[in-house]
């Protein structure tokens, strides 16, 4: 009976140690995964930086739009007036 008790005790201790190691490894990998995920999320711009970039982009687009509309207005104002063109009827070809 002592041998059987020894084997059972040894087997249980072995299982507990292995399960404990697996649990520790799971905890380590979980902790590592969470740390990596948090560092990836932290790499992006903050909300304040995003709003600042959006405001700068909007200002640039407004500036470009204003410059383009001003140049179009200047070009249209400086263009020489064109005399209206009267429509000409197409020539009819005679068949022989």
MARTOR-658809 format. One record per atom (N, C-alpha, C): residue number from 0; residue in three letters; atom name; x, y, z. Coordinates in Angstrom, 3 decimals, padded with zeros to 6 digits. Each point is the difference from the previous one (the first is absolute). Example, Ala and Ser with C-alpha at 12.3 -4.5 7.8 and 13.67 -1.06 7.14 Angstrom:
<lumlos>
<lumlo resi="0" resn="ALA" name="N" c1="013.190" c2="-005.690" c3="007.800"/>
<lumlo resi="0" resn="ALA" name="CA" c1="-000.890" c2="001.190" c3="000.000"/>
<lumlo resi="0" resn="ALA" name="C" c1="000.900" c2="001.200" c3="000.000"/>
<lumlo resi="1" resn="SER" name="N" c1="-000.350" c2="001.050" c3="-000.720"/>
<lumlo resi="1" resn="SER" name="CA" c1="000.820" c2="001.190" c3="000.060"/>
<lumlo resi="1" resn="SER" name="C" c1="-000.770" c2="001.090" c3="000.730"/>
</lumlos>
This chain:
<lumlos>
<lumlo resi="0" resn="UNK" name="N" c1="000.804" c2="-001.183" c3="000.000"/>
<lumlo resi="0" resn="UNK" name="CA" c1="-000.804" c2="001.183" c3="000.000"/>
<lumlo resi="0" resn="UNK" name="C" c1="000.851" c2="001.253" c3="000.000"/>
<lumlo resi="1" resn="UNK" name="N" c1="001.134" c2="-000.057" c3="000.595"/>
<lumlo resi="1" resn="UNK" name="CA" c1="000.855" c2="001.165" c3="000.034"/>
<lumlo resi="1" resn="UNK" name="C" c1="000.496" c2="000.356" c3="-001.400"/>
<lumlo resi="2" resn="UNK" name="N" c1="000.263" c2="-000.995" c3="-000.794"/>
<lumlo resi="2" resn="UNK" name="CA" c1="000.465" c2="000.234" c3="-001.359"/>
<lumlo resi="2" resn="UNK" name="C" c1="-001.105" c2="000.654" c3="-000.829"/>
<lumlo resi="3" resn="UNK" name="N" c1="-001.221" c2="-000.486" c3="000.160"/>
<lumlo resi="3" resn="UNK" name="CA" c1="-001.131" c2="000.566" c3="-000.748"/>
<lumlo resi="3" resn="UNK" name="C" c1="-000.242" c2="001.434" c3="000.459"/>
<lumlo resi="4" resn="UNK" name="N" c1="000.041" c2="000.226" c3="001.295"/>
<lumlo resi="4" resn="UNK" name="CA" c1="-000.161" c2="001.364" c3="000.493"/>
<lumlo resi="4" resn="UNK" name="C" c1="001.110" c2="000.901" c3="-000.533"/>
<lumlo resi="5" resn="UNK" name="N" c1="001.206" c2="-000.509" c3="-000.037"/>
<lumlo resi="5" resn="UNK" name="CA" c1="001.126" c2="000.767" c3="-000.525"/>
<lumlo resi="5" resn="UNK" name="C" c1="-000.223" c2="000.341" c3="-001.478"/>
<lumlo resi="6" resn="UNK" name="N" c1="-000.456" c2="-000.974" c3="-000.771"/>
<lumlo resi="6" resn="UNK" name="CA" c1="-000.229" c2="000.224" c3="-001.436"/>
<lumlo resi="6" resn="UNK" name="C" c1="-001.117" c2="001.013" c3="-000.202"/>
<lumlo resi="7" resn="UNK" name="N" c1="-001.066" c2="-000.157" c3="000.765"/>
<lumlo resi="7" resn="UNK" name="CA" c1="-001.125" c2="000.943" c3="-000.124"/>
<lumlo resi="7" resn="UNK" name="C" c1="000.447" c2="001.401" c3="000.425"/>
<lumlo resi="8" resn="UNK" name="N" c1="000.703" c2="000.091" c3="001.085"/>
<lumlo resi="8" resn="UNK" name="CA" c1="000.495" c2="001.295" c3="000.467"/>
<lumlo resi="8" resn="UNK" name="C" c1="000.956" c2="000.613" c3="-001.021"/>
<lumlo resi="9" resn="UNK" name="N" c1="000.897" c2="-000.811" c3="-000.532"/>
<lumlo resi="9" resn="UNK" name="CA" c1="000.932" c2="000.492" c3="-001.021"/>
<lumlo resi="9" resn="UNK" name="C" c1="-000.743" c2="000.470" c3="-001.240"/>
<lumlo resi="10" resn="UNK" name="N" c1="-000.989" c2="-000.784" c3="-000.440"/>
<lumlo resi="10" resn="UNK" name="CA" c1="-000.779" c2="000.363" c3="-001.186"/>
<lumlo resi="10" resn="UNK" name="C" c1="-000.768" c2="001.288" c3="000.234"/>
<lumlo resi="11" resn="UNK" name="N" c1="-000.616" c2="000.139" c3="001.146"/>
<lumlo resi="11" resn="UNK" name="CA" c1="-000.744" c2="001.225" c3="000.309"/>
<lumlo resi="11" resn="UNK" name="C" c1="000.921" c2="001.203" c3="000.073"/>
<lumlo resi="12" resn="UNK" name="N" c1="001.142" c2="-000.170" c3="000.646"/>
<lumlo resi="12" resn="UNK" name="CA" c1="000.958" c2="001.112" c3="000.067"/>
<lumlo resi="12" resn="UNK" name="C" c1="000.489" c2="000.381" c3="-001.400"/>
<lumlo resi="13" resn="UNK" name="N" c1="000.267" c2="-001.006" c3="-000.819"/>
<lumlo resi="13" resn="UNK" name="CA" c1="000.442" c2="000.260" c3="-001.378"/>
<lumlo resi="13" resn="UNK" name="C" c1="-001.070" c2="000.771" c3="-000.770"/>
<lumlo resi="14" resn="UNK" name="N" c1="-001.257" c2="-000.437" c3="000.127"/>
<lumlo resi="14" resn="UNK" name="CA" c1="-001.096" c2="000.685" c3="-000.685"/>
<lumlo resi="14" resn="UNK" name="C" c1="-000.167" c2="001.428" c3="000.503"/>
<lumlo resi="15" resn="UNK" name="N" c1="000.067" c2="000.173" c3="001.310"/>
<lumlo resi="15" resn="UNK" name="CA" c1="-000.160" c2="001.337" c3="000.574"/>
<lumlo resi="15" resn="UNK" name="C" c1="001.128" c2="000.913" c3="-000.468"/>
<lumlo resi="16" resn="UNK" name="N" c1="001.220" c2="-000.511" c3="000.002"/>
<lumlo resi="16" resn="UNK" name="CA" c1="001.145" c2="000.814" c3="-000.447"/>
<lumlo resi="16" resn="UNK" name="C" c1="-000.153" c2="000.362" c3="-001.466"/>
<lumlo resi="17" resn="UNK" name="N" c1="-000.367" c2="-000.977" c3="-000.836"/>
<lumlo resi="17" resn="UNK" name="CA" c1="-000.154" c2="000.285" c3="-001.434"/>
<lumlo resi="17" resn="UNK" name="C" c1="-001.161" c2="000.948" c3="-000.258"/>
<lumlo resi="18" resn="UNK" name="N" c1="-001.126" c2="-000.205" c3="000.685"/>
<lumlo resi="18" resn="UNK" name="CA" c1="-001.125" c2="000.919" c3="-000.165"/>
<lumlo resi="18" resn="UNK" name="C" c1="000.370" c2="001.388" c3="000.478"/>
<lumlo resi="19" resn="UNK" name="N" c1="000.743" c2="000.066" c3="001.075"/>
<lumlo resi="19" resn="UNK" name="CA" c1="000.431" c2="001.286" c3="000.523"/>
<lumlo resi="19" resn="UNK" name="C" c1="000.946" c2="000.693" c3="-000.983"/>
<lumlo resi="20" resn="UNK" name="N" c1="000.893" c2="-000.767" c3="-000.624"/>
<lumlo resi="20" resn="UNK" name="CA" c1="000.906" c2="000.572" c3="-001.000"/>
<lumlo resi="20" resn="UNK" name="C" c1="-000.781" c2="000.511" c3="-001.194"/>
<lumlo resi="21" resn="UNK" name="N" c1="-000.990" c2="-000.777" c3="-000.427"/>
<lumlo resi="21" resn="UNK" name="CA" c1="-000.812" c2="000.430" c3="-001.132"/>
<lumlo resi="21" resn="UNK" name="C" c1="-000.774" c2="001.261" c3="000.357"/>
<lumlo resi="22" resn="UNK" name="N" c1="-000.502" c2="000.046" c3="001.203"/>
<lumlo resi="22" resn="UNK" name="CA" c1="-000.727" c2="001.185" c3="000.436"/>
<lumlo resi="22" resn="UNK" name="C" c1="000.938" c2="001.200" c3="000.061"/>
<lumlo resi="23" resn="UNK" name="N" c1="001.202" c2="-000.205" c3="000.494"/>
<lumlo resi="23" resn="UNK" name="CA" c1="000.966" c2="001.096" c3="000.052"/>
<lumlo resi="23" resn="UNK" name="C" c1="000.347" c2="000.477" c3="-001.404"/>
<lumlo resi="24" resn="UNK" name="N" c1="000.190" c2="-000.925" c3="-000.914"/>
<lumlo resi="24" resn="UNK" name="CA" c1="000.326" c2="000.382" c3="-001.379"/>
<lumlo resi="24" resn="UNK" name="C" c1="-001.171" c2="000.736" c3="-000.644"/>
<lumlo resi="25" resn="UNK" name="N" c1="-001.207" c2="-000.453" c3="000.288"/>
<lumlo resi="25" resn="UNK" name="CA" c1="-001.167" c2="000.698" c3="-000.531"/>
<lumlo resi="25" resn="UNK" name="C" c1="-000.049" c2="001.418" c3="000.541"/>
<lumlo resi="26" resn="UNK" name="N" c1="000.299" c2="000.155" c3="001.268"/>
<lumlo resi="26" resn="UNK" name="CA" c1="000.002" c2="001.333" c3="000.598"/>
<lumlo resi="26" resn="UNK" name="C" c1="001.086" c2="000.864" c3="-000.628"/>
<lumlo resi="27" resn="UNK" name="N" c1="001.161" c2="-000.596" c3="-000.214"/>
<lumlo resi="27" resn="UNK" name="CA" c1="001.104" c2="000.750" c3="-000.602"/>
<lumlo resi="27" resn="UNK" name="C" c1="-000.364" c2="000.425" c3="-001.417"/>
<lumlo resi="28" resn="UNK" name="N" c1="-000.536" c2="-000.927" c3="-000.788"/>
<lumlo resi="28" resn="UNK" name="CA" c1="-000.369" c2="000.337" c3="-001.373"/>
<lumlo resi="28" resn="UNK" name="C" c1="-001.146" c2="001.005" c3="-000.045"/>
<lumlo resi="29" resn="UNK" name="N" c1="-000.944" c2="-000.127" c3="000.909"/>
<lumlo resi="29" resn="UNK" name="CA" c1="-001.100" c2="000.962" c3="000.060"/>
<lumlo resi="29" resn="UNK" name="C" c1="000.527" c2="001.385" c3="000.354"/>
<lumlo resi="30" resn="UNK" name="N" c1="000.859" c2="000.064" c3="000.983"/>
<lumlo resi="30" resn="UNK" name="CA" c1="000.585" c2="001.274" c3="000.394"/>
<lumlo resi="30" resn="UNK" name="C" c1="000.821" c2="000.604" c3="-001.142"/>
<lumlo resi="31" resn="UNK" name="N" c1="000.758" c2="-000.835" c3="-000.672"/>
<lumlo resi="31" resn="UNK" name="CA" c1="000.794" c2="000.467" c3="-001.140"/>
<lumlo resi="31" resn="UNK" name="C" c1="-000.899" c2="000.505" c3="-001.121"/>
<lumlo resi="32" resn="UNK" name="N" c1="-001.065" c2="-000.733" c3="-000.293"/>
<lumlo resi="32" resn="UNK" name="CA" c1="-000.942" c2="000.409" c3="-001.042"/>
<lumlo resi="32" resn="UNK" name="C" c1="-000.642" c2="001.342" c3="000.337"/>
<lumlo resi="33" resn="UNK" name="N" c1="-000.424" c2="000.163" c3="001.244"/>
<lumlo resi="33" resn="UNK" name="CA" c1="-000.625" c2="001.254" c3="000.420"/>
<lumlo resi="33" resn="UNK" name="C" c1="000.997" c2="001.149" c3="-000.097"/>
<lumlo resi="34" resn="UNK" name="N" c1="001.243" c2="-000.231" c3="000.390"/>
<lumlo resi="34" resn="UNK" name="CA" c1="001.027" c2="001.056" c3="-000.080"/>
<lumlo resi="34" resn="UNK" name="C" c1="000.248" c2="000.407" c3="-001.445"/>
<lumlo resi="35" resn="UNK" name="N" c1="000.085" c2="-000.976" c3="-000.901"/>
<lumlo resi="35" resn="UNK" name="CA" c1="000.221" c2="000.310" c3="-001.421"/>
<lumlo resi="35" resn="UNK" name="C" c1="-001.201" c2="000.739" c3="-000.573"/>
<lumlo resi="36" resn="UNK" name="N" c1="-001.204" c2="-000.457" c3="000.328"/>
<lumlo resi="36" resn="UNK" name="CA" c1="-001.209" c2="000.661" c3="-000.506"/>
<lumlo resi="36" resn="UNK" name="C" c1="-000.080" c2="001.446" c3="000.485"/>
<lumlo resi="37" resn="UNK" name="N" c1="000.335" c2="000.226" c3="001.254"/>
<lumlo resi="37" resn="UNK" name="CA" c1="-000.046" c2="001.368" c3="000.535"/>
<lumlo resi="37" resn="UNK" name="C" c1="001.059" c2="000.885" c3="-000.652"/>
<lumlo resi="38" resn="UNK" name="N" c1="001.163" c2="-000.550" c3="-000.282"/>
<lumlo resi="38" resn="UNK" name="CA" c1="001.040" c2="000.807" c3="-000.638"/>
<lumlo resi="38" resn="UNK" name="C" c1="-000.370" c2="000.336" c3="-001.433"/>
<lumlo resi="39" resn="UNK" name="N" c1="-000.672" c2="-000.905" c3="-000.676"/>
<lumlo resi="39" resn="UNK" name="CA" c1="-000.440" c2="000.286" c3="-001.377"/>
<lumlo resi="39" resn="UNK" name="C" c1="-001.052" c2="001.099" c3="000.005"/>
<lumlo resi="40" resn="UNK" name="N" c1="-000.936" c2="-000.070" c3="000.920"/>
<lumlo resi="40" resn="UNK" name="CA" c1="-001.043" c2="001.022" c3="000.095"/>
<lumlo resi="40" resn="UNK" name="C" c1="000.608" c2="001.346" c3="000.374"/>
<lumlo resi="41" resn="UNK" name="N" c1="001.002" c2="-000.012" c3="000.846"/>
<lumlo resi="41" resn="UNK" name="CA" c1="000.618" c2="001.245" c3="000.452"/>
<lumlo resi="41" resn="UNK" name="C" c1="000.817" c2="000.682" c3="-001.095"/>
<lumlo resi="42" resn="UNK" name="N" c1="000.340" c2="-000.711" c3="-001.060"/>
<lumlo resi="42" resn="UNK" name="CA" c1="000.825" c2="000.574" c3="-001.059"/>
<lumlo resi="42" resn="UNK" name="C" c1="-000.765" c2="000.988" c3="-000.868"/>
<lumlo resi="43" resn="UNK" name="N" c1="-001.312" c2="-000.084" c3="-000.046"/>
<lumlo resi="43" resn="UNK" name="CA" c1="-000.796" c2="000.877" c3="-000.853"/>
<lumlo resi="43" resn="UNK" name="C" c1="-000.095" c2="001.409" c3="000.557"/>
<lumlo resi="44" resn="UNK" name="N" c1="-000.456" c2="000.948" c3="-000.830"/>
<lumlo resi="44" resn="UNK" name="CA" c1="-000.139" c2="001.373" c3="000.480"/>
<lumlo resi="44" resn="UNK" name="C" c1="-001.162" c2="000.120" c3="000.981"/>
<lumlo resi="45" resn="UNK" name="N" c1="000.119" c2="000.963" c3="000.895"/>
<lumlo resi="45" resn="UNK" name="CA" c1="-001.059" c2="000.215" c3="000.988"/>
<lumlo resi="45" resn="UNK" name="C" c1="-001.161" c2="000.741" c3="-000.667"/>
<lumlo resi="46" resn="UNK" name="N" c1="-001.099" c2="000.105" c3="000.706"/>
<lumlo resi="46" resn="UNK" name="CA" c1="-001.184" c2="000.676" c3="-000.547"/>
<lumlo resi="46" resn="UNK" name="C" c1="000.306" c2="001.474" c3="-000.261"/>
<lumlo resi="47" resn="UNK" name="N" c1="000.786" c2="000.605" c3="000.872"/>
<lumlo resi="47" resn="UNK" name="CA" c1="000.375" c2="001.403" c3="-000.179"/>
<lumlo resi="47" resn="UNK" name="C" c1="000.838" c2="000.178" c3="-001.262"/>
<lumlo resi="48" resn="UNK" name="N" c1="000.939" c2="-000.905" c3="-000.223"/>
<lumlo resi="48" resn="UNK" name="CA" c1="000.826" c2="000.076" c3="-001.202"/>
<lumlo resi="48" resn="UNK" name="C" c1="-000.829" c2="-000.229" c3="-001.259"/>
<lumlo resi="49" resn="UNK" name="N" c1="-000.972" c2="-000.906" c3="000.075"/>
<lumlo resi="49" resn="UNK" name="CA" c1="-000.864" c2="-000.252" c3="-001.160"/>
<lumlo resi="49" resn="UNK" name="C" c1="-000.803" c2="001.242" c3="-000.358"/>
<lumlo resi="50" resn="UNK" name="N" c1="-000.586" c2="000.666" c3="000.991"/>
<lumlo resi="50" resn="UNK" name="CA" c1="-000.782" c2="001.202" c3="-000.288"/>
<lumlo resi="50" resn="UNK" name="C" c1="000.893" c2="001.115" c3="-000.542"/>
<lumlo resi="51" resn="UNK" name="N" c1="001.222" c2="000.092" c3="000.506"/>
<lumlo resi="51" resn="UNK" name="CA" c1="000.936" c2="001.012" c3="-000.502"/>
<lumlo resi="51" resn="UNK" name="C" c1="000.351" c2="-000.280" c3="-001.454"/>
<lumlo resi="52" resn="UNK" name="N" c1="000.255" c2="-001.280" c3="-000.339"/>
<lumlo resi="52" resn="UNK" name="CA" c1="000.324" c2="-000.350" c3="-001.386"/>
<lumlo resi="52" resn="UNK" name="C" c1="-001.191" c2="000.261" c3="-000.921"/>
<lumlo resi="53" resn="UNK" name="N" c1="-001.223" c2="-000.302" c3="000.473"/>
<lumlo resi="53" resn="UNK" name="CA" c1="-001.188" c2="000.254" c3="-000.811"/>
<lumlo resi="53" resn="UNK" name="C" c1="-000.189" c2="001.493" c3="-000.238"/>
<lumlo resi="54" resn="UNK" name="N" c1="000.242" c2="000.820" c3="001.016"/>
<lumlo resi="54" resn="UNK" name="CA" c1="-000.134" c2="001.449" c3="-000.145"/>
<lumlo resi="54" resn="UNK" name="C" c1="001.035" c2="000.545" c3="-000.985"/>
<lumlo resi="55" resn="UNK" name="N" c1="001.230" c2="-000.511" c3="000.072"/>
<lumlo resi="55" resn="UNK" name="CA" c1="001.039" c2="000.431" c3="-000.945"/>
<lumlo resi="55" resn="UNK" name="C" c1="-000.348" c2="-000.394" c3="-001.420"/>
<lumlo resi="56" resn="UNK" name="N" c1="-000.521" c2="-001.218" c3="-000.179"/>
<lumlo resi="56" resn="UNK" name="CA" c1="-000.383" c2="-000.457" c3="-001.337"/>
<lumlo resi="56" resn="UNK" name="C" c1="-001.143" c2="000.849" c3="-000.549"/>
<lumlo resi="57" resn="UNK" name="N" c1="-000.970" c2="000.333" c3="000.855"/>
<lumlo resi="57" resn="UNK" name="CA" c1="-001.121" c2="000.827" c3="-000.431"/>
<lumlo resi="57" resn="UNK" name="C" c1="000.482" c2="001.389" c3="-000.394"/>
<lumlo resi="58" resn="UNK" name="N" c1="000.919" c2="000.561" c3="000.776"/>
<lumlo resi="58" resn="UNK" name="CA" c1="000.538" c2="001.325" c3="-000.311"/>
<lumlo resi="58" resn="UNK" name="C" c1="000.729" c2="-000.014" c3="-001.347"/>
<lumlo resi="59" resn="UNK" name="N" c1="000.769" c2="-001.067" c3="-000.264"/>
<lumlo resi="59" resn="UNK" name="CA" c1="000.700" c2="-000.105" c3="-001.277"/>
<lumlo resi="59" resn="UNK" name="C" c1="-000.979" c2="-000.115" c3="-001.161"/>
<lumlo resi="60" resn="UNK" name="N" c1="-001.051" c2="-000.808" c3="000.189"/>
<lumlo resi="60" resn="UNK" name="CA" c1="-000.987" c2="-000.165" c3="-001.069"/>
<lumlo resi="60" resn="UNK" name="C" c1="-000.742" c2="001.306" c3="-000.258"/>
<lumlo resi="61" resn="UNK" name="N" c1="-000.343" c2="000.736" c3="001.059"/>
<lumlo resi="61" resn="UNK" name="CA" c1="-000.666" c2="001.291" c3="-000.170"/>
<lumlo resi="61" resn="UNK" name="C" c1="000.907" c2="000.980" c3="-000.731"/>
<lumlo resi="62" resn="UNK" name="N" c1="001.284" c2="-000.006" c3="000.350"/>
<lumlo resi="62" resn="UNK" name="CA" c1="000.958" c2="000.885" c3="-000.658"/>
<lumlo resi="62" resn="UNK" name="C" c1="000.114" c2="-000.328" c3="-001.487"/>
<lumlo resi="63" resn="UNK" name="N" c1="000.108" c2="-001.287" c3="-000.317"/>
<lumlo resi="63" resn="UNK" name="CA" c1="000.075" c2="-000.400" c3="-001.403"/>
<lumlo resi="63" resn="UNK" name="C" c1="-001.275" c2="000.362" c3="-000.752"/>
<lumlo resi="64" resn="UNK" name="N" c1="-001.151" c2="-000.210" c3="000.622"/>
<lumlo resi="64" resn="UNK" name="CA" c1="-001.267" c2="000.331" c3="-000.649"/>
<lumlo resi="64" resn="UNK" name="C" c1="-000.095" c2="001.495" c3="-000.257"/>
<lumlo resi="65" resn="UNK" name="N" c1="000.375" c2="000.812" c3="001.001"/>
<lumlo resi="65" resn="UNK" name="CA" c1="-000.062" c2="001.456" c3="-000.165"/>
<lumlo resi="65" resn="UNK" name="C" c1="000.952" c2="000.465" c3="-001.100"/>
<lumlo resi="66" resn="UNK" name="N" c1="001.191" c2="-000.557" c3="-000.054"/>
<lumlo resi="66" resn="UNK" name="CA" c1="000.960" c2="000.379" c3="-001.040"/>
<lumlo resi="66" resn="UNK" name="C" c1="-000.517" c2="-000.392" c3="-001.384"/>
<lumlo resi="67" resn="UNK" name="N" c1="-000.584" c2="-001.176" c3="-000.117"/>
<lumlo resi="67" resn="UNK" name="CA" c1="-000.519" c2="-000.444" c3="-001.288"/>
<lumlo resi="67" resn="UNK" name="C" c1="-001.184" c2="000.847" c3="-000.441"/>
<lumlo resi="68" resn="UNK" name="N" c1="-000.901" c2="000.307" c3="000.915"/>
<lumlo resi="68" resn="UNK" name="CA" c1="-001.159" c2="000.815" c3="-000.387"/>
<lumlo resi="68" resn="UNK" name="C" c1="000.425" c2="001.427" c3="-000.340"/>
<lumlo resi="69" resn="UNK" name="N" c1="001.013" c2="000.523" c3="000.701"/>
<lumlo resi="69" resn="UNK" name="CA" c1="000.486" c2="001.344" c3="-000.309"/>
<lumlo resi="69" resn="UNK" name="C" c1="000.662" c2="000.022" c3="-001.379"/>
<lumlo resi="70" resn="UNK" name="N" c1="000.786" c2="-001.015" c3="-000.321"/>
<lumlo resi="70" resn="UNK" name="CA" c1="000.648" c2="-000.016" c3="-001.315"/>
<lumlo resi="70" resn="UNK" name="C" c1="-001.029" c2="-000.179" c3="-001.109"/>
<lumlo resi="71" resn="UNK" name="N" c1="-001.044" c2="-000.773" c3="000.251"/>
<lumlo resi="71" resn="UNK" name="CA" c1="-001.054" c2="-000.156" c3="-001.011"/>
<lumlo resi="71" resn="UNK" name="C" c1="-000.739" c2="001.313" c3="-000.204"/>
<lumlo resi="72" resn="UNK" name="N" c1="-000.273" c2="000.712" c3="001.084"/>
<lumlo resi="72" resn="UNK" name="CA" c1="-000.685" c2="001.292" c3="-000.113"/>
<lumlo resi="72" resn="UNK" name="C" c1="000.873" c2="000.991" c3="-000.755"/>
<lumlo resi="73" resn="UNK" name="N" c1="001.278" c2="000.030" c3="000.311"/>
<lumlo resi="73" resn="UNK" name="CA" c1="000.929" c2="000.898" c3="-000.694"/>
<lumlo resi="73" resn="UNK" name="C" c1="000.083" c2="-000.355" c3="-001.476"/>
<lumlo resi="74" resn="UNK" name="N" c1="000.074" c2="-001.272" c3="-000.301"/>
<lumlo resi="74" resn="UNK" name="CA" c1="000.091" c2="-000.419" c3="-001.396"/>
<lumlo resi="74" resn="UNK" name="C" c1="-001.274" c2="000.348" c3="-000.755"/>
<lumlo resi="75" resn="UNK" name="N" c1="-001.141" c2="-000.163" c3="000.609"/>
<lumlo resi="75" resn="UNK" name="CA" c1="-001.258" c2="000.324" c3="-000.673"/>
<lumlo resi="75" resn="UNK" name="C" c1="-000.178" c2="001.496" c3="-000.163"/>
<lumlo resi="76" resn="UNK" name="N" c1="000.437" c2="000.789" c3="000.978"/>
<lumlo resi="76" resn="UNK" name="CA" c1="-000.120" c2="001.451" c3="-000.086"/>
<lumlo resi="76" resn="UNK" name="C" c1="000.940" c2="000.574" c3="-001.053"/>
<lumlo resi="77" resn="UNK" name="N" c1="001.185" c2="-000.577" c3="-000.143"/>
<lumlo resi="77" resn="UNK" name="CA" c1="000.980" c2="000.550" c3="-000.933"/>
<lumlo resi="77" resn="UNK" name="C" c1="-000.178" c2="-000.532" c3="-001.416"/>
<lumlo resi="78" resn="UNK" name="N" c1="-000.865" c2="-000.959" c3="-000.190"/>
<lumlo resi="78" resn="UNK" name="CA" c1="-000.199" c2="-000.558" c3="-001.344"/>
<lumlo resi="78" resn="UNK" name="C" c1="-000.718" c2="001.025" c3="-000.864"/>
<lumlo resi="79" resn="UNK" name="N" c1="000.411" c2="000.067" c3="-001.260"/>
<lumlo resi="79" resn="UNK" name="CA" c1="-000.619" c2="000.926" c3="-000.949"/>
<lumlo resi="79" resn="UNK" name="C" c1="-001.410" c2="-000.487" c3="-000.305"/>
<lumlo resi="80" resn="UNK" name="N" c1="-000.930" c2="000.936" c3="-000.126"/>
<lumlo resi="80" resn="UNK" name="CA" c1="-001.355" c2="-000.432" c3="-000.333"/>
<lumlo resi="80" resn="UNK" name="C" c1="-000.021" c2="-000.631" c3="-001.396"/>
<lumlo resi="81" resn="UNK" name="N" c1="-000.741" c2="-001.021" c3="-000.131"/>
<lumlo resi="81" resn="UNK" name="CA" c1="-000.074" c2="-000.735" c3="-001.260"/>
<lumlo resi="81" resn="UNK" name="C" c1="-001.336" c2="000.296" c3="-000.646"/>
<lumlo resi="82" resn="UNK" name="N" c1="000.040" c2="000.287" c3="-001.292"/>
<lumlo resi="82" resn="UNK" name="CA" c1="-001.233" c2="000.260" c3="-000.741"/>
<lumlo resi="82" resn="UNK" name="C" c1="-000.782" c2="-001.295" c3="-000.112"/>
<lumlo resi="83" resn="UNK" name="N" c1="-001.303" c2="000.090" c3="000.133"/>
<lumlo resi="83" resn="UNK" name="CA" c1="-000.789" c2="-001.222" c3="-000.091"/>
<lumlo resi="83" resn="UNK" name="C" c1="000.101" c2="-000.616" c3="-001.395"/>
<lumlo resi="84" resn="UNK" name="N" c1="000.030" c2="-001.282" c3="-000.056"/>
<lumlo resi="84" resn="UNK" name="CA" c1="000.111" c2="-000.721" c3="-001.258"/>
<lumlo resi="84" resn="UNK" name="C" c1="-001.383" c2="-000.438" c3="-000.415"/>
<lumlo resi="85" resn="UNK" name="N" c1="-000.344" c2="000.302" c3="-001.272"/>
<lumlo resi="85" resn="UNK" name="CA" c1="-001.315" c2="-000.395" c3="-000.494"/>
<lumlo resi="85" resn="UNK" name="C" c1="000.087" c2="-001.402" c3="-000.566"/>
<lumlo resi="86" resn="UNK" name="N" c1="-000.999" c2="-000.799" c3="000.274"/>
<lumlo resi="86" resn="UNK" name="CA" c1="000.038" c2="-001.367" c3="-000.512"/>
<lumlo resi="86" resn="UNK" name="C" c1="-000.105" c2="-000.030" c3="-001.521"/>
<lumlo resi="87" resn="UNK" name="N" c1="000.735" c2="-000.874" c3="-000.588"/>
<lumlo resi="87" resn="UNK" name="CA" c1="000.007" c2="-000.151" c3="-001.451"/>
<lumlo resi="87" resn="UNK" name="C" c1="-000.647" c2="-001.331" c3="-000.320"/>
<lumlo resi="88" resn="UNK" name="N" c1="-000.911" c2="000.011" c3="-000.948"/>
<lumlo resi="88" resn="UNK" name="CA" c1="-000.672" c2="-001.234" c3="-000.400"/>
<lumlo resi="88" resn="UNK" name="C" c1="000.985" c2="-000.866" c3="-000.759"/>
<lumlo resi="89" resn="UNK" name="N" c1="-000.032" c2="-001.301" c3="000.233"/>
<lumlo resi="89" resn="UNK" name="CA" c1="000.919" c2="-000.880" c3="-000.716"/>
<lumlo resi="89" resn="UNK" name="C" c1="-000.325" c2="-000.051" c3="-001.490"/>
<lumlo resi="90" resn="UNK" name="N" c1="001.020" c2="-000.124" c3="-000.777"/>
<lumlo resi="90" resn="UNK" name="CA" c1="-000.188" c2="-000.063" c3="-001.455"/>
<lumlo resi="90" resn="UNK" name="C" c1="-000.615" c2="-001.340" c3="-000.366"/>
<lumlo resi="91" resn="UNK" name="N" c1="-000.923" c2="000.066" c3="-000.944"/>
<lumlo resi="91" resn="UNK" name="CA" c1="-000.677" c2="-001.219" c3="-000.434"/>
<lumlo resi="91" resn="UNK" name="C" c1="000.675" c2="-000.483" c3="-001.278"/>
<lumlo resi="92" resn="UNK" name="N" c1="000.363" c2="-001.239" c3="000.006"/>
<lumlo resi="92" resn="UNK" name="CA" c1="000.637" c2="-000.566" c3="-001.192"/>
<lumlo resi="92" resn="UNK" name="C" c1="-001.054" c2="-000.569" c3="-000.913"/>
<lumlo resi="93" resn="UNK" name="N" c1="000.182" c2="000.243" c3="-001.286"/>
<lumlo resi="93" resn="UNK" name="CA" c1="-000.942" c2="-000.529" c3="-000.985"/>
<lumlo resi="93" resn="UNK" name="C" c1="000.492" c2="-001.342" c3="-000.509"/>
<lumlo resi="94" resn="UNK" name="N" c1="-000.948" c2="-000.908" c3="-000.140"/>
<lumlo resi="94" resn="UNK" name="CA" c1="000.357" c2="-001.320" c3="-000.519"/>
<lumlo resi="94" resn="UNK" name="C" c1="-000.381" c2="-000.054" c3="-001.476"/>
<lumlo resi="95" resn="UNK" name="N" c1="000.789" c2="-000.570" c3="-000.842"/>
<lumlo resi="95" resn="UNK" name="CA" c1="-000.280" c2="-000.118" c3="-001.436"/>
<lumlo resi="95" resn="UNK" name="C" c1="-000.363" c2="-001.368" c3="-000.351"/>
</lumlos>
